Amino acid sequence: MSVTAPLSSLAVMLRRYATPASLRRVARYGCVGVGVSLFYSLAVIACVHFWPPIRPTLASVIAFAVTLPTAYLAHRNISFFDSQRDGFQPLRFVVSTAAAFVLAVGGMYWITEIAGQNYLLGIAWNWLIIPAGNFVVYMLWVFRTTQNARPRGSPAQRPQAPRCD
């Protein structure tokens, strides 16, 4: 395999996704993401400060659960408003969010309990790690647009002609 093969694949991917519509989607996702992240951060801070016996890891779990419906509705109606709606979107969102949940809570646990750092560093971890991965998963799987979805006439959906061997 030559070095130019991965570079040409990257060029094709950039041409496909670096369109004005895609850039607007990234901007919408970024704005919604900042809002959802602020909501999550304030929920963690509120849990830690107003429920003193709660540790930052449990506060992260509570904040994640409180933020999840808001995040789904915001991404569904703002970030990916133009994708076709289907009954499995909420399920795909929950499945993809399970990975983000493990990263968020696991990161908070590791930063506060194992590394002994301040929980605000755990919040920063969530701001840095989760959004980029979620965007790719949301765009290609959860809220896939008709451009990313399998077309109706694709070989995977066409009935196979009987074989005459």
ZIJORA-V792373 format. One line per field, one symbol per residue. psi: psi as a letter, one per 40 degrees, with the letter a starting at -180 (. if undefined). burial: 1 if it has 9 or more other C-alpha atoms within 8 Angstrom, else 0. A space follows every 10 residues. Layout:
psi=???
burial=???
This chain:
psi=hidddddddd ddddddefid dddddddddd dddddddddd ddddddddde gdehiddddd dddddddddd ddddddecdf deihhieedd dddddddddd dddddddddd ddddefiidd dddddddddd dddddddddd ddfhiddeih idfiddehih ihhg.
burial=0000000000 0000000000 0110110110 0110011011 1011111100 0001011011 1111011001 1101110111 0010000010 0110011001 1111111111 1110000010 1110111001 1001101111 0111110000 0000000000 00000
